[in-house]
Structure formats: C-alpha cells, structure tokens
Amino acid sequence: MKRLTRTLPLILAAALQLLPLLRNIVTSPAASSSFAIILRWGIGAGAALSTVDAVSGASAAFISATNFTGTANQFFSNSIVVSLVGTGNPAATSDGFTLTNLLNTADHTTNFISNGKSTTNAMPPGLTFTCISINNADYIYGSITGKVATAGTYYIHVVCTSPGNASIATNVFFTISGSLAAPPIITNSPVSLTNNVGSNVTFTVTAGTAPLSYQWYFNTNTSLFNATNATLTLTNIQLTNDGYYRCIITNTAGLTNTIDARLTVWQPPVITNPPIGITNIAGGSATFSVVAGGVPAVAYQWQLASANLIGSNNAALPLTNLRASQAGNYTVIITNSAGSVTSSIASLVVTNPLPTAFTPTSPVKSSSQFQFTFTPVAGLTNTVLTNGVMVGGTWNVFTNIPPQATAALITIIDSPGAPSRFYRVQVVP
C-alpha cells in the first residue's frame, strides 16, 4: 500500500504529459492503414498553417474529428496533416484528398485534389481547400482557409488516399453563428454650438454597427446622469454648462469616442449699476459710470441726446471744464456678441458759478485811456461789458477773455471817448 501511494502521483503526472498529444486524436482503425490525420485550427487575420506533428511508429489510421465553431466573417485556417509511415510517395500525383460536399441533400459533388491544387468546390461558400505535399518529411497537408459569410452548420467529408495504404476519412463540421460584430463606427460626430443663457441645445452623434450603447461626458471625465442616448439635450443652459462634451459608444466588439464638441454659452449684457444724474457748476467736472457684465466681454458707447460721443468707450465717462453745451441726457449702450442693452437716462445739469467780487485794482486814467486790472474766474469765459450809465442803458461787450487755466490777473485798457463809462464782468460757461 505504501508503494502504491508513492507511485500514484508519478502515474498521474505521466498521464498529464500525454493528454496534450491525445486531445485532438480519436482512433478509428482502418485495416492495413499506416498513416494518420491530425486537424488543427487557427483563428484570426493572422491564422496560418500549423506545424506538423511527427507520428512515428503508427501502424493504423488516426482520424481526428476536430470541428470548427466560429462566427460569420471570422477568418480561420485549418491544417489537415497526413503523415505517411509505410509505403507510398506523397509527391505522386495520385496522392491527395477527395472531398464530398454534404452541404445539402441536393448537392453531392466530389472533387479530387492533388498536390499543389486548390478548389472551392465541395466547400462551404467562402472557404478554399488546398493540397500541399512535403516530400522530405513524408507529409501531405490539406489546408482549409477563408471566411464563411452566412451563419449555419456545414460539413465536408474528407478522404485521403495513398498508394500501398488504405484510405482514411473524416467529417469536418463548421458551425457558424451570427456575424462577428465590429467596433462602433462614428459617421457623424457632434458639432460645437454657441447659445445664449436660458436657451436649449442638443448634441447628436450617429454611429453604425448596432446594437450600441451611449454615455455622454462633460469636460472629458465627468459622466452625465441619464445621458445614454444618441442625442444629448440640455435645457435652460447657464454659464456653468460652458465646456466640452463627448460621447463614448460601445457594442459587444469594442468602443469608440467622439471628438470633443465645445458648448460656448453667451450671456447678453446685464447692467447692475446704472449711471446717475449729476449737477455741477460750469468749469467743474463730472464723471458718469456704469457697472455691467456679460459673456463674452462687453463694449461701451456713451451718448448725449442719442448721439454717440466719439472716444467715449469705457465704463466711465469723465467730463472736465463743464460747459452749458454739455448739459443734457446721457445714456450708455453696452454690447457683446450675445446682444445689447441701453442704460437709463442720467442727466447732467450745468449751473453758472457766482463770479468773484469784481474789484479792479489800480485803476488809472491817463489822457484818453483808462486802465484797470481784475482776477477772472478760471476755466470760464469772462466777458467784460461797458455801459454809459450805471442803471439802465445798454451793456455792450467790450471783450471776451477765453477760459484761463489759472486765475492770473487780466489788464483792461480802454479809450472811453465819453465823459463817463462803467465796466462789469460776466461769466459765461
């Protein structure tokens, strides 16, 4: 018992070594036969003929009943390897294979294939049978290659003959399921869109090779909940929806993803702080300003009485050295690519300042000339008026002194030509 316990693992190990050699071989003795058939399959675009297994010391036919199970349009190759052990010459033209087409009861075509010849007769549509002999190794190959386009069950009856040996035969079955699915192919990718805040947008993708599954993503890595259709609709979009969208499409064969489609969300200009009215004296300054936003960036155009002010294209409108001609109603038009808005009216009122007391200094009368000096109001026009009487009469313009940057003294020299003349200064905005 102890000896059996020790030897049992060795027996099992030896059996495991033999299994790979036996898995594709089913013995079916044929009298006087001295060669064997071994079938091998290769699947995929790179499938090629198998290497030849040596069958040494065989004294009876070995028939492999290997069958193929695959998918329509799947490329595969099969090598039927015949190893000669006894007499016979595989190079002889009489050596080869006989095929019997058993695709249906109405077609029983037989076709003899000799060395180096190929045929599609007696084969399932899309497959080719080729006979190849290797003289030095005493082997004959029967190679079956190609693709079966239509699902179904097919089989062929293969008979191998060789001089001095009994013929051996086997059936090879082809069980083909539905078409091999291809990965999704995108025919129309989603296109980039530009829409205003509050609107609705729809992205669409078109792809082939159904059935398909869809998943939309935002900014590359954020999956969108319930976004699992060929179209993605976003309602009442906001600035937070601005970004990139793509769709990953999958089927049983693989996946693909669309290129990124950009959603650009625009917001028409919105005024949060409108300009307000200003009252100031002539010669003073005033600044209108507005606070507004929008996407893309907004542009400004200030207007006075609905007429554009040239060069007034900022959020602030500074006015210096005010004049009466500048008084009126101011507005600003704010625009961007999404739209425009006009502010409410802001009025500018320009008032006349009270002139400084007219106190001429050092009045001098010399011969027919009269001379005096006074300090004008800076920044305004100072008009010197004259009259022959203090009360009544007509005050006429003697001279206009243009606005001065500073209140520098002004000297007036007059030749009255009259017994008396009175002077006064009027400030004009």
Buried (B, 14 or more C-beta within 10 A) or exposed (E): EEEEEEEEEEEEEEEEEEEEEEEBBEEBEBEEBBBBBBBBBBBEEEBEBBEBBEBEEBEBBBBBBBBBEBBBBBBBBBBBBBBBBBEBBBEEEEBBBBBBBBBEEEEEEEBBBEBEBEBEEBBBEBBEBBBBBBEEEBBBBBBBBBBBEEEEEBBBBBBBBBEEBBEBBBEBBBBBEEBBBEBBEBEEBBEEBEBBBEEEBEBBBEBEBEEBEBBBBBEEEEEBEEBEBBBBEBEEBEEEBBBBBBBBBBBEEEEBBBEBBEBBBBBBBBBEEBBEBBEBBBBBEBEBBBEBEBBEEBBBBBBBEEEEBEEBEBBEBEBEBBBEEBBBBBBBBBBBBBBBBBBEBBEBBBBBBEBBEBEBEEEEEEEEEBBBBBBBBBBBBBBBBBBBEEEEEEBEEBEEBEBBEEEEEBEBEBEBEEEEBBBBBBBBB
